[in-house]
Amino acid sequence: HFYVLHIGERTVIAPTWREYEPGPSDIVVTLDPGMAFGTGHHPTTRMCLESLESLLAPRMDILDVGCGSGILSIAAAKQDARTVMGIEIDSVAVRVAKQNVRDNGMGHSVRIAQGTLPHPDVQPSSYDIVIANISAKVVIELAGELTAALRPTGKLIASGILLKDSDRVSEGLASAGSITEETVVDGDWVTLVASTPGPS
């Protein structure tokens, strides 16, 4: 039931078992999700991919918290991110994500590690974009760590959030120093784009 999926202006998610002839500007992520979350069909993943497409500039450093199948990490790398760090708590998903990174030839710029925040390999103020497609509860719990990982004026893409919880998540992010700039709604799901203030 997993077919080639076009998302945003240029992103294409292609299952490994289907042939796809890319267009000249396509960003193609080849994916075998296995038992991991993240095929691009869920509204939260789709909104994250669209936000990445609009926010990511070449040579940025990206952190993907709860990376699942690795779909967002790989998409970021294929949009010329300098480095991408994906962390995931589930060991099965970590294996799937690492294989997907290899299948896409992105091992030079994407690193997948098991764990959550705080993580010994995630340094403060090191990322231009932090993605957290998890859940409202976990985004609120990790708000301080997610914000701390961002460089000044960095962007946080928070998703996996139900519409009814979006205000609570925005408040949690604000108390940690990330101000919500954009709220994207797709049915019952919400993606928040927040940023940290620049140097005063």
C-alpha positions as CSV (number, residue, x, y, z in Angstrom):
1,H,0.0,0.0,0.0
2,F,3.0,2.3,-0.1
3,Y,3.3,4.2,-3.3
4,V,5.5,7.0,-4.6
5,L,4.5,10.2,-2.7
6,H,5.1,13.8,-3.8
7,I,5.3,16.3,-0.9
8,G,5.8,20.1,-1.1
9,E,7.5,21.5,-4.1
10,R,10.3,19.0,-4.7
11,T,10.3,16.2,-2.1
12,V,9.5,12.7,-3.4
13,I,9.3,9.6,-1.1
14,A,9.9,6.4,-3.1
15,P,9.6,2.9,-1.6
16,T,12.6,0.8,-2.4
17,W,10.5,-1.7,-4.3
18,R,9.0,0.7,-6.8
19,E,10.7,2.3,-9.8
20,Y,10.7,6.1,-10.0
21,E,12.3,8.3,-12.6
22,P,13.1,11.6,-10.8
23,G,12.6,15.0,-12.3
24,P,15.6,17.4,-12.5
25,S,14.7,19.2,-9.3
26,D,13.3,16.3,-7.3
27,I,14.7,15.5,-3.8
28,V,14.1,11.7,-3.8
29,V,14.2,9.8,-0.5
30,T,14.2,6.0,-1.1
31,L,12.6,4.3,1.9
32,D,11.9,1.0,3.4
33,P,10.1,1.9,6.6
34,G,10.2,-1.6,8.1
35,M,8.8,-1.5,11.6
36,A,9.7,2.2,12.1
37,F,7.4,5.2,11.9
38,G,7.8,7.6,9.0
39,T,6.7,7.0,5.4
40,G,5.5,10.5,4.6
41,H,1.8,9.5,4.5
42,H,1.0,10.7,8.0
43,P,0.1,14.4,8.2
44,T,2.8,15.1,10.8
45,T,5.6,13.7,8.7
46,R,4.3,15.4,5.6
47,M,4.1,18.8,7.4
48,C,7.7,18.4,8.7
49,L,8.9,17.6,5.2
50,E,7.2,20.7,3.9
51,S,8.6,22.9,6.7
52,L,12.1,21.5,6.1
53,E,11.8,22.3,2.4
54,S,11.0,26.0,3.1
55,L,13.4,26.5,6.0
56,L,16.5,24.6,5.2
57,A,19.4,26.3,3.4
58,P,22.6,24.6,2.3
59,R,25.3,23.9,4.9
60,M,22.9,24.0,7.9
61,D,23.3,21.6,10.8
62,I,20.2,19.6,11.6
63,L,19.0,17.6,14.7
64,D,16.2,15.1,14.2
65,V,14.8,14.0,17.6
66,G,12.8,10.8,17.4
67,C,14.0,10.1,13.8
68,G,12.0,6.9,13.2
69,S,12.7,5.5,9.8
70,G,15.2,8.4,9.1
71,I,12.9,10.0,6.5
72,L,13.4,13.6,7.8
73,S,17.1,13.1,8.4
74,I,17.7,11.8,4.9
75,A,15.5,14.5,3.3
76,A,17.5,17.2,5.1
77,A,20.8,15.7,3.9
78,K,19.5,15.6,0.3
79,Q,18.7,19.3,0.6
80,D,22.4,19.9,1.3
81,A,22.5,20.1,5.0
82,R,26.1,20.0,6.2
83,T,25.5,17.5,9.0
84,V,22.4,15.7,10.3
85,M,22.2,14.0,13.7
86,G,19.2,11.7,14.1
87,I,18.4,10.2,17.6
88,E,15.8,7.6,18.2
89,I,14.9,5.7,21.4
90,D,13.7,2.5,19.7
91,S,16.4,0.1,18.8
92,V,14.5,-1.4,15.8
93,A,13.9,2.0,14.3
94,V,17.6,2.8,14.8
95,R,18.5,-0.2,12.7
96,V,15.9,0.7,10.0
97,A,17.0,4.3,9.9
98,K,20.7,3.4,9.6
99,Q,19.9,1.1,6.7
100,N,17.8,3.8,5.0
101,V,20.6,6.2,5.3
102,R,23.0,3.7,3.7
103,D,20.4,3.0,0.9
104,N,20.2,6.7,0.1
105,G,24.0,7.1,0.1
106,M,23.9,9.7,2.9
107,G,26.2,8.1,5.4
108,H,28.8,10.9,4.9
109,S,26.4,13.5,6.4
110,V,23.8,11.7,8.5
111,R,24.5,10.0,11.8
112,I,21.9,8.0,13.6
113,A,22.3,7.2,17.3
114,Q,20.1,5.6,19.9
115,G,18.8,7.7,22.8
116,T,16.9,10.9,23.6
117,L,17.8,14.3,24.9
118,P,20.0,15.0,26.8
119,H,22.4,13.0,24.6
120,P,26.2,13.1,24.9
121,D,26.7,13.7,21.2
122,V,24.2,16.6,21.1
123,Q,26.0,19.8,22.1
124,P,24.2,23.1,23.1
125,S,23.8,25.8,20.5
126,S,24.9,23.5,17.6
127,Y,22.0,23.3,15.3
128,D,20.3,25.6,12.8
129,I,17.1,23.5,12.7
130,V,15.9,21.0,15.3
131,I,13.0,18.6,14.3
132,A,10.9,16.9,16.9
133,N,8.1,14.8,15.3
134,I,7.1,13.0,18.5
135,S,4.1,13.9,20.6
136,A,2.8,16.9,22.5
137,K,3.8,15.4,25.9
138,V,7.4,14.6,24.9
139,V,7.8,18.0,23.1
140,I,6.8,19.8,26.3
141,E,9.0,17.5,28.4
142,L,12.0,18.1,26.1
143,A,11.3,21.8,25.4
144,G,14.3,23.0,27.3
145,E,16.7,20.5,25.7
146,L,15.3,21.2,22.2
147,T,15.7,24.9,22.6
148,A,19.2,24.6,24.1
149,A,20.3,22.6,21.1
150,L,19.5,25.5,18.7
151,R,21.8,28.3,17.6
152,P,20.5,31.8,18.1
153,T,17.7,32.5,15.6
154,G,17.5,28.7,14.9
155,K,14.2,27.1,14.0
156,L,12.4,24.3,15.9
157,I,9.9,22.2,13.9
158,A,7.7,20.5,16.5
159,S,5.1,18.0,15.3
160,G,3.2,14.8,16.3
161,I,0.9,17.3,18.1
162,L,-2.9,17.0,18.2
163,L,-4.8,20.3,17.5
164,K,-6.3,20.3,21.0
165,D,-2.8,20.3,22.5
166,S,-1.2,22.9,20.3
167,D,-1.6,25.9,22.7
168,R,-0.2,23.8,25.6
169,V,2.9,23.0,23.5
170,S,3.3,26.6,22.4
171,E,3.3,27.6,26.1
172,G,5.8,24.9,27.0
173,L,8.1,26.1,24.2
174,A,7.7,29.7,25.2
175,S,8.7,29.0,28.8
176,A,11.9,27.3,27.4
177,G,12.7,30.3,25.2
178,S,11.3,29.2,21.8
179,I,8.6,31.5,20.4
180,T,6.0,29.9,18.0
181,E,6.1,31.8,14.7
182,E,3.9,29.5,12.6
183,T,1.2,26.9,13.2
184,V,0.4,24.5,10.3
185,V,-2.8,22.5,10.6
186,D,-3.7,19.3,8.7
187,G,-7.0,17.8,10.0
188,D,-6.5,17.0,13.7
189,W,-2.7,17.4,13.6
190,V,-0.5,20.5,14.1
191,T,3.1,21.3,13.3
192,L,4.6,24.3,15.1
193,V,7.6,26.3,13.8
194,A,9.3,28.2,16.7
195,S,12.5,30.1,16.9
196,T,15.0,31.3,19.5
197,P,15.8,35.0,19.8
198,G,19.0,36.2,18.2
199,P,21.8,37.8,20.3
200,S,20.7,41.0,22.0
